[in-house]
Amino acid sequence: MDSYWTQEDWPTKTARVHRGDCRYCNNGRGWRPDRTGQNNAWYGPFATPEQARDACAKADARPCGTCLPDTRW
C-alpha cells in the first residue's frame, strides 16, 4: 500500500506532496534529515495524495515533480 506525505516549507509558504518511497520524502524524513524542523515540517502518512494535499490547505500545495508528475488538482 502506498503512503503519501506533505512537506511544508515555511519561508516560501509552499508544500509538496510526495509518495513515501520518493527519494526526496524518505517516508517523512526528507533527503536532508538534519534540516527537517528548521524551516519545514513533514505531515503524514496519508492514504491518498488528496489527503496529503489537504493537510496543508494554507500553503501552495503541489505534487512532487519527481514522484507524482502526472497528478493534477
C-alpha positions as MATLAB code, in Angstrom:
seq = 'MDSYWTQEDWPTKTARVHRGDCRYCNNGRGWRPDRTGQNNAWYGPFATPEQARDACAKADARPCGTCLPDTRW';
ca = [
       0.000    0.000    0.000;
       1.329    3.413   -0.968;
       1.673    6.194    1.554;
       1.764    9.914    0.851;
       3.431   12.725    2.757;
       3.327   16.528    2.619;
       6.423   18.650    3.151;
       5.605   22.220    4.114;
       8.268   24.896    3.623;
       7.559   27.783    5.988;
       9.680   30.558    4.410;
       8.134   30.110    0.954;
       4.652   29.114    2.202;
       4.638   26.174   -0.200;
       4.021   22.469    0.193;
       4.837   19.425   -1.903;
       3.015   16.109   -1.805;
       5.240   13.042   -2.149;
       4.926    9.284   -2.320;
       6.507    7.719    0.748;
       9.172    5.993   -1.361;
      10.214    9.216   -3.136;
      13.918    9.972   -2.773;
      13.035   13.463   -1.536;
      10.484   12.175    1.008;
      12.123    9.099    2.545;
       8.844    8.315    4.369;
       8.700   11.728    6.004;
      12.389   12.025    6.878;
      13.285   14.065    3.800;
      16.509   13.938    1.827;
      18.286   16.066    4.447;
      17.035   14.802    7.836;
      19.399   17.190    9.621;
      17.440   20.150    8.197;
      13.901   18.911    8.939;
      12.263   21.110   11.547;
      14.400   24.183   10.896;
      12.369   25.674    8.045;
       9.955   22.887    7.200;
       7.783   20.086    8.517;
       6.575   16.722    7.237;
       2.968   15.564    7.683;
       1.751   12.026    7.162;
       1.453    9.318    6.279;
      -1.810    9.636    4.372;
      -3.704    7.061    2.315;
      -4.236    9.291   -0.739;
      -2.410   12.216   -2.349;
      -5.546   14.337   -1.890;
      -5.499   13.771    1.885;
      -1.831   14.766    1.946;
      -2.595   17.917   -0.051;
      -5.431   18.894    2.276;
      -3.126   18.616    5.319;
      -1.603   21.970    4.297;
      -4.602   23.838    2.971;
      -2.987   27.228    3.707;
       0.164   26.518    1.728;
       0.540   26.450   -2.035;
       0.396   22.627   -2.224;
       1.513   20.912   -5.416;
       2.547   17.380   -6.337;
       6.238   16.490   -6.376;
       7.514   16.640   -9.950;
       9.649   13.538   -9.384;
       7.298   11.011   -7.778;
       3.851   12.366   -8.781;
       4.489   14.030  -12.156;
       1.065   13.222  -13.643;
      -1.032   14.333  -10.666;
      -3.305   17.278  -11.378;
      -5.568   19.114   -8.968;
];
